[in-house]
Amino acid sequence: MKDDYKNQTTYTLDLYATTNYTLNNFEKAKPLFMTLTKTVNAGSETLIKCYLSSEFSNHEQPLGHSSFFKLDDKKIKIKFQNTKIIPNGIRNSSLSTHAAEFVLSNELKNALLNANSLSVRFYSGELPFDADFSSGDLRVIKELINNSP
């Protein structure tokens, strides 16, 4: 999307994965939504933000303040810049969306470009959830990082 008022171009990539079952949680897997937004401003540095979100029931602990990107055998800790809880608009619903955002560091961008696999670990309190993204998902992430207007 090109915005002539801000003199910038924004590219958005929406991805989805379902978490694996963990030893601590045999109930059900969780969906993990990942949105990458690359903003290119004329004359300034390109910025890529990542937004992660998943649904949590009201009795679960909130989304933790950090996660990990596992790229092949390398683990990179991600500290969220902010997290928020978005109530479900359905009356008497026991689910809400927990979301977090952060800016991709140069280390993470380079690791993504050189990786053959991508998993994201996020937490509900201390309970871990692992979401494995496909090789096709990783390919389009690399294309977004490398894409220039």
C-alpha positions as CSV (number, residue, x, y, z in Angstrom):
1,M,0.0,0.0,0.0
2,K,1.4,3.4,-1.0
3,D,0.6,6.4,1.2
4,D,1.4,9.6,-0.7
5,Y,0.7,11.7,2.4
6,K,3.3,10.0,4.5
7,N,5.5,9.4,1.5
8,Q,5.9,5.7,2.4
9,T,5.0,2.3,1.2
10,T,3.8,-0.5,3.4
11,Y,3.9,-4.3,2.7
12,T,1.9,-6.6,4.9
13,L,2.1,-10.4,5.2
14,D,-0.4,-12.4,7.3
15,L,0.6,-16.0,8.4
16,Y,-1.1,-18.6,10.5
17,A,0.1,-21.7,12.3
18,T,-1.4,-24.1,14.9
19,T,0.7,-24.9,17.9
20,N,1.9,-28.3,18.8
21,Y,0.7,-30.1,21.9
22,T,3.1,-29.6,24.8
23,L,3.7,-32.0,27.7
24,N,2.0,-29.6,30.0
25,N,-1.2,-29.0,27.9
26,F,-3.0,-31.9,26.3
27,E,-6.3,-29.9,26.0
28,K,-6.0,-28.4,22.5
29,A,-3.6,-26.6,20.3
30,K,-3.8,-22.8,19.9
31,P,-3.8,-20.7,16.7
32,L,-0.9,-18.3,16.3
33,F,-1.4,-15.4,13.9
34,M,1.7,-13.6,12.7
35,T,1.5,-10.3,10.8
36,L,4.7,-8.8,9.4
37,T,4.5,-5.1,8.3
38,K,7.4,-3.6,6.3
39,T,7.3,0.2,6.1
40,V,9.6,1.9,3.6
41,N,9.9,5.6,4.0
42,A,11.6,7.7,1.4
43,G,15.1,8.6,2.7
44,S,15.0,6.7,5.9
45,E,15.6,3.2,7.3
46,T,13.1,0.4,6.4
47,L,11.2,-0.9,9.5
48,I,9.7,-4.4,9.8
49,K,7.2,-4.9,12.7
50,C,5.9,-8.2,13.8
51,Y,2.5,-8.7,15.5
52,L,1.7,-12.0,17.2
53,S,-1.7,-13.0,18.5
54,S,-3.6,-16.0,19.8
55,E,-6.8,-16.8,21.6
56,F,-6.8,-17.5,25.3
57,S,-9.7,-18.5,27.5
58,N,-10.5,-16.4,30.5
59,H,-9.1,-18.9,33.0
60,E,-5.7,-19.0,31.3
61,Q,-2.7,-16.8,32.2
62,P,-2.1,-13.9,29.8
63,L,0.5,-13.8,27.0
64,G,4.0,-13.6,28.4
65,H,6.2,-10.6,27.8
66,S,8.6,-12.5,25.5
67,S,8.8,-15.3,23.0
68,F,11.5,-17.2,21.1
69,F,12.0,-17.6,17.3
70,K,13.7,-20.9,16.7
71,L,15.5,-20.8,13.3
72,D,17.0,-24.2,12.6
73,D,18.8,-24.9,15.8
74,K,19.3,-21.2,16.8
75,K,17.0,-19.7,19.4
76,I,16.5,-15.9,19.5
77,K,14.7,-14.3,22.4
78,I,12.2,-11.7,21.5
79,K,11.1,-9.1,24.0
80,F,7.7,-7.6,23.2
81,Q,7.4,-3.8,23.0
82,N,3.8,-4.0,24.2
83,T,1.1,-6.6,24.8
84,K,-2.6,-6.2,24.9
85,I,-5.8,-8.2,25.6
86,I,-8.7,-7.6,23.2
87,P,-12.0,-8.8,24.6
88,N,-14.1,-11.0,22.3
89,G,-17.2,-9.0,21.2
90,I,-19.5,-12.0,21.6
91,R,-21.6,-11.8,24.6
92,N,-20.7,-14.4,27.4
93,S,-17.7,-15.5,25.4
94,S,-14.9,-17.1,27.5
95,L,-12.2,-16.2,24.9
96,S,-10.1,-13.1,24.3
97,T,-7.3,-12.3,21.9
98,H,-3.9,-11.7,23.4
99,A,-1.6,-9.7,21.1
100,A,2.0,-8.5,21.1
101,E,4.3,-6.5,18.8
102,F,8.0,-6.0,18.3
103,V,10.4,-4.6,15.6
104,L,12.6,-7.2,13.8
105,S,16.2,-6.6,14.8
106,N,19.0,-6.9,12.2
107,E,20.0,-10.2,13.9
108,L,16.6,-11.7,13.5
109,K,16.3,-10.5,9.9
110,N,19.6,-12.1,9.0
111,A,18.8,-15.3,10.9
112,L,15.4,-15.5,9.1
113,L,17.2,-15.1,5.7
114,N,19.6,-17.9,6.5
115,A,17.1,-20.3,8.1
116,N,15.6,-23.4,6.7
117,S,12.9,-23.8,9.4
118,L,10.9,-21.4,11.7
119,S,9.2,-22.1,15.0
120,V,7.8,-19.6,17.4
121,R,7.5,-20.3,21.1
122,F,5.1,-18.1,23.1
123,Y,3.8,-18.4,26.6
124,S,0.6,-18.3,28.6
125,G,2.1,-17.4,31.9
126,E,4.9,-20.0,32.1
127,L,3.1,-22.6,29.9
128,P,4.9,-22.8,26.5
129,F,3.3,-23.2,23.1
130,D,5.2,-24.0,19.9
131,A,4.0,-23.1,16.5
132,D,5.9,-24.4,13.5
133,F,5.6,-22.4,10.3
134,S,5.9,-24.1,6.9
135,S,8.8,-23.8,4.5
136,G,6.5,-21.8,2.2
137,D,5.7,-19.4,5.1
138,L,9.5,-18.9,5.7
139,R,10.0,-18.3,1.9
140,V,7.5,-15.5,1.8
141,I,9.0,-14.0,5.0
142,K,12.4,-13.9,3.2
143,E,10.8,-12.3,0.2
144,L,9.3,-9.6,2.4
145,I,12.6,-8.9,4.0
146,N,14.4,-8.8,0.7
147,N,11.7,-6.9,-1.2
148,S,12.5,-3.3,-2.0
149,P,10.3,-0.8,-3.8
